[in-house]
Amino acid sequence: MAPIDLGEVRARLLAKKSEILDRYRNDLRKGQEANDSPTEDIVDRANNAYSRELNFSISDADRTHLLEVDAALVRLDLGTYGRCASCGQPLPAARLAAVPWAKLCVSCQELFEQGLLPEA
């Protein structure tokens, strides 16, 4: 297995973090600009409210993703990056290339998603 280029991983994680924060700032700006004008009819107000709720729910997913990216950056700093947080086995390079913020190997991730593994 080829060694992981930690500098490249850090750059990818920081780029993903920046992307998420930019999207958050854009959503925030849109939310501040959107308002229910008294001249809008009830359907327009309902559509605007739905759009705001959708943006906020997407922001919740982004917030979770941001926490995962930040946790991966901490693992890089601690020297534990690239190992499964549950079983301790090295994560495959292909998994880290696809999901650089991954903290679990595929087997442990499946167990976690099935509720058979406590939070790692």
C-alpha positions in Angstrom: 0.0 0.0 0.0 1.4 3.4 -1.0 1.9 5.9 1.8 -0.8 8.6 2.2 0.3 12.1 1.2 -0.9 13.9 4.3 -0.2 17.4 2.8 -2.5 16.6 -0.1 -5.1 15.2 2.3 -4.9 18.4 4.5 -5.3 20.5 1.3 -8.4 18.5 0.2 -10.0 18.7 3.6 -9.3 22.5 3.9 -10.8 23.0 0.4 -13.9 21.0 1.4 -14.2 23.0 4.6 -14.0 26.3 2.6 -16.6 25.0 0.1 -19.0 24.2 2.9 -18.5 27.5 4.6 -19.0 29.4 1.4 -22.2 27.5 0.8 -23.3 28.4 4.3 -22.6 32.1 3.8 -24.5 32.0 0.6 -27.5 30.3 2.2 -27.3 32.8 5.1 -27.3 35.8 2.6 -30.2 34.3 0.7 -32.1 33.8 3.9 -31.5 37.4 5.0 -32.6 38.7 1.6 -35.8 36.6 1.4 -38.7 38.2 3.2 -42.4 37.9 3.1 -43.6 41.0 1.4 -47.1 42.1 2.3 -47.8 42.4 -1.4 -47.2 38.7 -2.0 -50.1 36.3 -2.0 -50.3 33.4 0.3 -48.9 30.9 -2.3 -45.8 33.1 -2.8 -45.3 33.3 1.0 -45.7 29.6 1.3 -43.1 29.0 -1.5 -40.7 31.4 0.1 -41.1 29.7 3.5 -40.6 26.2 1.9 -37.4 27.5 0.1 -36.0 28.8 3.4 -36.8 25.6 5.2 -35.1 23.6 2.5 -32.0 25.8 2.7 -31.9 25.4 6.4 -32.2 21.6 6.2 -29.4 21.5 3.6 -27.4 23.7 6.0 -27.9 21.0 8.8 -26.4 18.4 6.5 -23.5 20.8 5.7 -23.0 21.4 9.4 -22.6 17.6 10.0 -20.2 17.4 7.1 -18.2 20.3 8.4 -17.9 18.6 11.8 -16.6 15.4 10.0 -14.0 17.4 8.1 -12.9 19.2 11.2 -12.6 15.9 13.0 -10.4 14.5 10.2 -8.1 17.6 10.4 -7.8 16.9 14.2 -6.9 13.3 13.4 -4.2 14.5 11.0 -2.8 16.7 13.8 -2.9 13.8 16.3 -1.3 11.3 13.9 -4.3 9.0 14.0 -5.6 9.8 10.5 -6.1 6.8 8.2 -7.0 4.3 11.0 -10.5 3.1 11.8 -11.8 4.8 14.9 -13.5 1.6 16.0 -11.2 -1.4 15.1 -8.0 0.5 14.6 -7.2 -1.1 11.2 -5.7 1.1 8.5 -8.3 2.5 6.2 -7.8 1.6 2.5 -6.3 4.3 0.4 -9.2 4.1 -2.0 -11.6 4.9 0.8 -9.6 7.8 1.9 -9.3 9.1 -1.6 -13.1 8.9 -2.0 -14.0 10.1 1.4 -11.0 11.8 3.0 -12.9 12.6 6.2 -13.8 8.9 6.7 -13.2 7.7 10.3 -14.5 4.1 10.0 -13.5 1.3 7.7 -16.3 0.0 5.5 -17.1 -2.9 7.8 -17.4 -0.8 10.9 -19.3 1.9 8.9 -21.9 -0.7 7.9 -22.2 -1.9 11.6 -22.6 1.8 12.7 -25.3 2.4 10.1 -27.2 -0.7 11.3 -27.0 0.5 14.9 -24.8 -2.3 15.9 -21.7 -0.2 16.7 -21.8 2.6 19.2 -20.6 6.0 18.1 -17.0 5.9 17.4 
